[in-house]
Amino acid sequence: MRTVSGFGRQVGRVLSRFRPRRSRPVALVASETSTVERRPLVSDRLGEQRHAGAVLDQVDGTTCGSAVLVALAAWADPAEVNRLEAPRGKSLVGAGFGSRYDARQKQVHGETNRFWPQALGTTPWGAARWLRDHAPAAGRYRVRLVDDASAVDVAQVIDTVGTALAGRPVPLLVGSFVPRHYVLALRADGDGWRVYEPTSGQVRRLDLAAVRERRLAPVLGFDRLHAVLLPS
């Protein structure tokens, strides 16, 4: 059975036949981003992620997308980490890094949800817009829905994400019939990806066979891949 995102992908393919053809955006490669001095919050080391004694997990059940966006912003620009370690102004003042990290997630959650109810999380289009408006150093991203009932579509997504990971992390949206949870693919690891999973605050290895076979839950909590945010 197709997910709602799979149906959306089908509809998009039909509509694309009536649109003028445009060249596909090309993902950045490592050489284009290697000049930036990185101070990431989340490393690509497997296991629990900590910074200044705090576990880098999502603050509540609706902020997985916000945790992923903060991690991606910090990967792209050390100013994001500096904001959390030595905050200026009142918005992120707290007792310690952990408090400021939680407050930052809530702040990002509010910024990504202009009209969408915050209780329902973050839409992928809201996440892409937030990166454009608030984390320009990360570069622009576009939403690519996934029809995981189509082996051809999944193979295309796996190849495209693999290429993108040579230059930038890639947010993934997973779920059941409906999208439910954001994670962040950090880099390729053999026939798999290293993925930051914000519920646990861990980096885990995801086998690509699990993506093809729709059995992501043991690693990411939900079985179905709904969408990816690709560099554009």
C-alpha positions in Angstrom: 0.0 0.0 0.0 1.3 3.4 -0.9 1.8 6.1 1.7 0.3 9.6 1.4 3.7 10.8 0.2 3.7 8.0 -2.4 0.4 9.2 -3.7 1.7 12.7 -3.7 4.8 11.6 -5.7 2.5 9.9 -8.3 0.4 13.0 -8.7 3.5 15.1 -9.1 4.8 12.8 -11.8 1.5 13.2 -13.7 1.5 17.0 -13.4 5.2 17.2 -14.4 4.2 16.0 -17.9 2.4 19.3 -18.4 5.2 21.5 -17.1 8.1 22.9 -19.2 11.2 20.8 -18.7 13.9 22.4 -16.6 17.4 21.3 -15.7 17.6 19.4 -12.4 19.5 21.1 -9.6 22.9 19.5 -9.0 23.9 18.6 -5.4 27.1 20.1 -4.1 30.1 17.9 -3.9 32.6 17.8 -1.1 35.1 20.1 -2.9 32.6 22.9 -3.0 32.0 22.9 0.8 35.4 21.8 2.2 36.7 25.4 2.7 34.2 26.0 5.6 35.6 25.4 9.1 33.2 23.0 10.7 32.1 22.9 14.4 29.2 20.4 14.2 27.1 19.6 17.2 26.4 16.1 15.8 29.4 14.0 14.7 29.2 11.0 12.4 30.5 8.8 15.1 28.1 5.9 15.9 26.4 6.1 19.3 25.0 8.8 21.7 25.8 12.4 20.8 26.6 14.9 23.5 27.9 18.4 23.7 28.9 20.2 26.9 27.5 17.3 28.9 24.0 17.4 27.3 22.5 14.6 25.2 21.6 16.0 21.7 18.1 14.7 21.6 14.8 16.4 20.7 13.2 18.4 23.5 9.6 16.9 23.0 7.6 14.7 20.7 7.0 17.4 18.1 10.5 18.8 17.6 12.4 16.0 15.7 12.4 18.3 12.7 13.7 21.2 14.8 16.5 19.1 16.2 17.5 18.0 12.7 17.5 21.6 11.5 19.6 22.8 14.4 22.1 20.0 13.7 22.2 20.9 10.0 22.6 24.6 10.7 25.4 23.9 13.2 27.2 21.7 10.6 27.1 24.5 8.1 28.0 27.5 10.3 29.9 27.5 13.6 27.9 30.6 14.6 25.0 28.2 15.4 27.2 26.5 18.0 28.5 29.8 19.3 24.9 30.9 19.8 24.3 28.0 22.1 27.5 28.2 24.0 27.7 32.0 24.5 24.2 33.3 23.8 23.5 37.0 23.2 20.2 38.6 23.9 17.3 37.1 26.0 15.9 34.4 23.7 18.4 31.6 24.6 19.5 32.6 28.0 19.4 29.5 30.3 21.1 27.7 33.1 23.4 25.8 30.8 24.0 24.5 27.3 21.2 21.8 27.6 18.6 24.5 28.5 19.7 26.7 25.6 19.7 23.8 23.2 16.1 22.9 24.2 15.1 26.6 23.9 16.7 26.8 20.4 14.6 23.8 19.2 11.4 25.4 20.4 12.4 28.7 18.7 13.1 26.9 15.4 9.8 25.0 15.8 7.9 28.3 15.9 9.8 29.7 13.0 9.1 26.7 10.7 5.3 26.6 11.5 3.8 29.8 10.3 0.3 28.4 9.6 0.8 24.6 10.2 -0.2 23.5 13.8 2.9 23.0 15.9 1.4 19.9 17.5 1.6 18.2 14.1 5.4 18.8 13.8 7.0 20.4 10.8 6.2 20.1 7.1 9.1 19.3 4.8 8.4 22.5 2.9 8.6 24.5 6.2 11.9 22.8 6.9 13.3 23.7 3.5 12.0 27.3 3.9 13.6 27.6 7.3 17.0 26.5 6.0 16.7 29.1 3.2 15.7 31.9 5.5 17.6 31.2 8.7 20.6 29.0 7.8 21.9 30.3 4.4 25.3 28.7 5.0 23.7 25.3 4.7 22.7 26.1 1.1 19.2 25.6 -0.3 17.3 22.4 -0.1 14.3 21.1 -2.1 11.6 18.6 -1.1 11.6 15.3 -2.9 8.7 13.1 -2.1 9.3 9.3 -2.2 7.0 6.6 -3.5 8.4 3.7 -1.5 6.0 1.2 -3.2 8.1 1.8 -6.4 11.4 0.0 -6.5 12.5 2.4 -9.3 11.7 5.5 -7.3 13.4 4.2 -4.2 16.5 3.3 -6.2 16.6 6.8 -7.7 16.3 8.3 -4.2 19.1 6.2 -2.8 21.4 7.1 -5.6 20.5 10.9 -5.3 21.0 10.9 -1.5 24.3 9.1 -1.8 25.5 11.7 -4.2 24.3 14.5 -2.0 26.0 13.1 1.1 29.4 13.7 -0.6 28.8 17.3 0.1 26.0 17.9 2.6 23.9 16.1 5.2 20.4 15.2 4.0 17.2 15.3 6.2 15.0 12.3 5.8 11.3 12.1 6.7 10.0 8.7 7.7 6.7 7.4 9.1 4.0 4.8 8.6 1.1 5.6 6.2 1.6 9.2 7.1 4.9 11.0 7.8 5.9 11.1 11.4 9.6 11.6 12.1 12.7 13.5 10.9 16.2 12.1 11.0 19.5 13.4 9.4 21.6 11.3 7.0 25.2 12.4 7.7 27.4 10.3 5.4 27.6 7.1 3.4 28.9 4.0 5.3 29.5 1.1 2.9 26.1 -0.1 1.8 24.4 2.2 4.2 24.2 5.6 5.8 25.1 7.0 9.2 22.0 8.8 10.4 21.3 11.0 13.4 18.1 9.9 15.1 16.9 12.7 17.5 14.6 10.8 19.7 17.5 8.8 21.1 20.1 11.5 20.4 22.2 8.8 18.7 23.9 8.3 15.3 22.9 4.9 13.9 23.9 2.9 10.8 21.0 2.4 8.4 21.4 -0.4 5.9 20.2 0.6 2.4 18.5 -2.8 2.1 16.2 -1.7 4.9 15.2 1.3 2.8 14.5 -0.9 -0.2 12.5 -3.3 1.9 10.5 -0.8 4.0 11.8 -1.9 7.3 13.4 1.2 8.8 11.7 0.9 12.2 14.4 -1.0 14.1 16.8 1.9 13.4 14.6 4.9 12.9 11.3 4.1 14.7 9.1 3.9 11.5 9.3 1.7 8.5 8.5 4.0 5.5 10.5 6.7 3.8 8.3 9.6 2.8 10.5 12.4 1.7 14.1 13.7 1.5 15.4 17.2 1.5 18.0 17.4 -1.3 20.6 20.1 -1.9 19.5 22.4 -4.8 
